[in-house]
């Protein structure tokens, strides 16, 4: 018997990198992230965090939220 995929078994995390640059220069805005969550019907199932690979900002928080 084939089992259907159930999104309750997955954690989806979206990391918006380069949060160390001015917000006006971000290529992915908060509105874009919100629109994506709505479009994919993930309003309650998506973990999102703005991060910076250069400074480490938000990286620990993202992984703690996933855990």
C-alpha positions as CSV (number, residue, x, y, z in Angstrom):
1,X,0.0,0.0,0.0
2,X,1.4,3.4,-1.0
3,X,1.4,6.1,1.6
4,X,0.5,9.7,0.8
5,X,2.9,12.4,1.7
6,X,1.8,14.3,4.8
7,X,3.4,17.7,5.4
8,X,2.9,17.2,9.2
9,X,6.0,15.0,9.0
10,X,8.3,17.7,7.6
11,X,9.9,20.8,8.9
12,X,10.4,23.6,6.3
13,X,12.8,26.4,7.1
14,X,13.6,29.4,5.0
15,X,16.8,31.3,5.7
16,X,17.0,34.7,4.2
17,X,20.8,35.3,4.0
18,X,22.7,38.6,4.1
19,X,20.8,40.2,6.9
20,X,24.0,42.1,7.7
21,X,23.4,44.4,4.7
22,X,20.9,47.3,4.8
23,X,17.3,46.1,4.6
24,X,16.7,48.3,1.6
25,X,19.2,46.1,-0.3
26,X,17.7,42.7,0.6
27,X,16.6,40.7,-2.5
28,X,14.0,38.8,-0.5
29,X,11.7,41.1,1.5
30,X,9.5,40.2,4.4
31,X,6.5,40.6,2.1
32,X,8.0,38.1,-0.4
33,X,8.4,35.6,2.4
34,X,4.9,36.2,3.6
35,X,3.5,35.8,0.0
36,X,5.4,32.5,-0.4
37,X,4.0,31.1,2.8
38,X,0.5,32.0,1.7
39,X,1.0,30.7,-1.9
40,X,2.3,27.3,-0.6
41,X,-0.3,27.2,2.2
42,X,2.5,27.0,4.8
43,X,1.3,29.8,7.1
44,X,1.8,27.7,10.3
45,X,4.3,25.2,9.0
46,X,7.2,27.4,7.8
47,X,10.1,28.5,10.0
48,X,11.7,31.6,8.7
49,X,14.7,33.5,9.9
50,X,16.9,36.3,8.5
51,X,20.5,35.2,8.7
52,X,24.0,36.3,7.9
53,X,26.7,33.8,7.0
54,X,29.3,36.6,7.5
55,X,28.3,37.5,11.1
56,X,26.4,34.4,12.1
57,X,23.3,36.5,13.0
58,X,20.1,34.4,13.1
59,X,21.9,31.1,12.3
60,X,21.7,29.6,15.9
61,X,18.2,30.8,16.3
62,X,17.1,29.1,13.0
63,X,18.6,25.8,14.1
64,X,17.1,26.0,17.5
65,X,13.7,26.7,16.0
66,X,14.1,23.6,13.8
67,X,15.1,21.5,16.8
